[in-house]
Amino acid sequence: MQSNQTVLFLCTGNYYRSRFAEELFNHHARMRGLGWQADSAGLEVEKWRSYNPGTMSVHTIEKLAAMDIMPVGRSRPERQFDPVEIDEVVHCIALSESEHRPMIERMHPELLERIEFWTVEDTHIEDPANALPMIVERVEKLVDGLQ
C-alpha cells in the first residue's frame, strides 16, 4: 500500500463488497490517471472464510466482467483488517453501517471517527443486482471528488 493516496474499503469477509469496491476504484483511478489506489480488508475474515468458496465472490467477478474490468486481485486471498492500517490510508470506508459499525465499536472503538460508513448490505439482505450498482455509484462519486 502507498502511504499517502490510498482508500481502504472494509467489509465483513473481504470477499464480495469490499473487493468489488477496490477493483472498481483502482480501475477508475488507472483510467483517469489519478495517483490514488484502493485496497480492501475484512473485519471478520476467519469467521466467514469457510462459507465463501474461492478468493472472490462470483457476484463480484461477474459484475466486473460485465463492466469489462479484469479483476487484478482475483487470486489474492481475503485479508484481515489490521487497525494499524488506518494510519497508512487517507480514507477508510466500511461498506455497511448497520453491519460494520457494531463490529468496529466492539473491536476497534478508537477508530470510529476515522471511518466513513456506506449503506450497502450483504447478499442475505440486499440482492447483488441492487447492491453492486450502489457501490458503482458511490465509488464513481468518490473518484470524481478526487479528480
DODOBA-759443 format. One record per residue (C-alpha): residue number from 1; x, y, z. Coordinates in steps of 0.05 Angstrom, whole numbers, plus 5000, padded with zeros to 4 digits. Each point is the difference from the previous one (the first is absolute). Example, Ala and Ser with C-alpha at 12.3 -4.5 7.8 and 13.67 -1.06 7.14 Angstrom:
% residues 2
   num      X      Y      Z
     1   5246   4910   5156
     2   5027   5069   4987
END
This chain:
% residues 147
   num      X      Y      Z
     1   5000   5000   5000
     2   5023   5070   4985
     3   4997   5042   5062
     4   4973   5066   4975
     5   4945   4989   4948
     6   4965   4936   5019
     7   4927   4984   5013
     8   4985   4939   5042
     9   4934   4965   4992
    10   4976   4956   5058
    11   4946   4947   5002
    12   4988   4937   5039
    13   5038   4946   4962
    14   5039   5039   4948
    15   4967   4957   4948
    16   4943   5037   4966
    17   4986   5073   5012
    18   5068   5027   5020
    19   5035   4960   4945
    20   4951   5028   4949
    21   5011   5072   5025
    22   5075   4990   5000
    23   5003   4973   4928
    24   4951   5053   4975
    25   5037   5057   5033
    26   5067   4977   4974
    27   4972   4993   4930
    28   4973   5071   5001
    29   5063   5029   5031
    30   5043   4967   4946
    31   4954   5022   4943
    32   5000   5072   5026
    33   5074   5001   5015
    34   4990   5016   5074
    35   5055   4987   5049
    36   4953   4963   5046
    37   4990   4926   5014
    38   4952   4958   5041
    39   5010   4940   5044
    40   4949   4959   5039
    41   4996   4958   5062
    42   4949   4963   5042
    43   4981   5009   5072
    44   4983   4926   5013
    45   5036   4962   4945
    46   5014   4935   5038
    47   4928   4995   5025
    48   4973   5000   4928
    49   5056   4968   4959
    50   4970   4930   5001
    51   4934   5028   4972
    52   5032   5036   4942
    53   5023   4955   4942
    54   5062   5026   4966
    55   5035   5066   5013
    56   4948   5048   4970
    57   4925   4998   4995
    58   4970   4976   4934
    59   4954   5062   5004
    60   5062   5044   5001
    61   5034   4963   4943
    62   4937   5000   4956
    63   4985   5074   5011
    64   5071   5020   4986
    65   5000   4957   4936
    66   4934   5033   4978
    67   5035   5067   5008
    68   5061   4975   4961
    69   5044   5005   5061
    70   5052   4946   5011
    71   5007   4989   5076
    72   5074   5008   5012
    73   4996   4972   5071
    74   4954   4941   4983
    75   5049   4948   5026
    76   5019   5039   5063
    77   4971   4967   5061
    78   4954   5037   5047
    79   5038   5045   5047
    80   4986   5015   5073
    81   4999   5074   5020
    82   5057   5022   5045
    83   4983   5064   5038
    84   5069   5030   4988
    85   4982   5004   4926
    86   4954   5059   5014
    87   5062   5043   5011
    88   5025   4982   4930
    89   4938   5022   4962
    90   4967   5066   4984
    91   4930   4974   4999
    92   4968   4938   5032
    93   4930   4977   4980
    94   4959   4944   5031
    95   4948   4976   4951
    96   4941   4990   5048
    97   4987   5045   5059
    98   4948   4952   5030
    99   5047   4941   4996
   100   5069   5030   5009
   101   4991   5055   5051
   102   4983   4950   5055
   103   5061   4958   4981
   104   5046   5061   5003
   105   4968   5024   5065
   106   5014   4932   5030
   107   5070   4988   4972
   108   5030   5069   4986
   109   4957   5055   5031
   110   5058   5049   4997
   111   4995   4998   4923
   112   4926   5018   4993
   113   5012   5074   4985
   114   5049   4982   4945
   115   4953   4955   4960
   116   4946   5021   4951
   117   4941   4953   4998
   118   4960   4984   4937
   119   4934   4962   4999
   120   5012   4941   4953
   121   4974   4937   5032
   122   5024   4928   4991
   123   4965   4949   4956
   124   4954   4973   5054
   125   4968   5070   5004
   126   5012   5033   4933
   127   5002   4964   4933
   128   5067   5011   4964
   129   4960   5026   4940
   130   4983   5060   5044
   131   5060   5003   5046
   132   5055   5001   4948
   133   4970   5059   4962
   134   4999   5038   5066
   135   5074   4988   5007
   136   5011   5022   4928
   137   4964   5065   5014
   138   5037   5014   5065
   139   5069   4981   4972
   140   4990   5043   4938
   141   4979   5059   5044
   142   5062   4988   5044
   143   5047   4998   4940
   144   4967   5063   4971
   145   5014   5036   5065
   146   5073   4981   4997
   147   5011   5024   4929
END
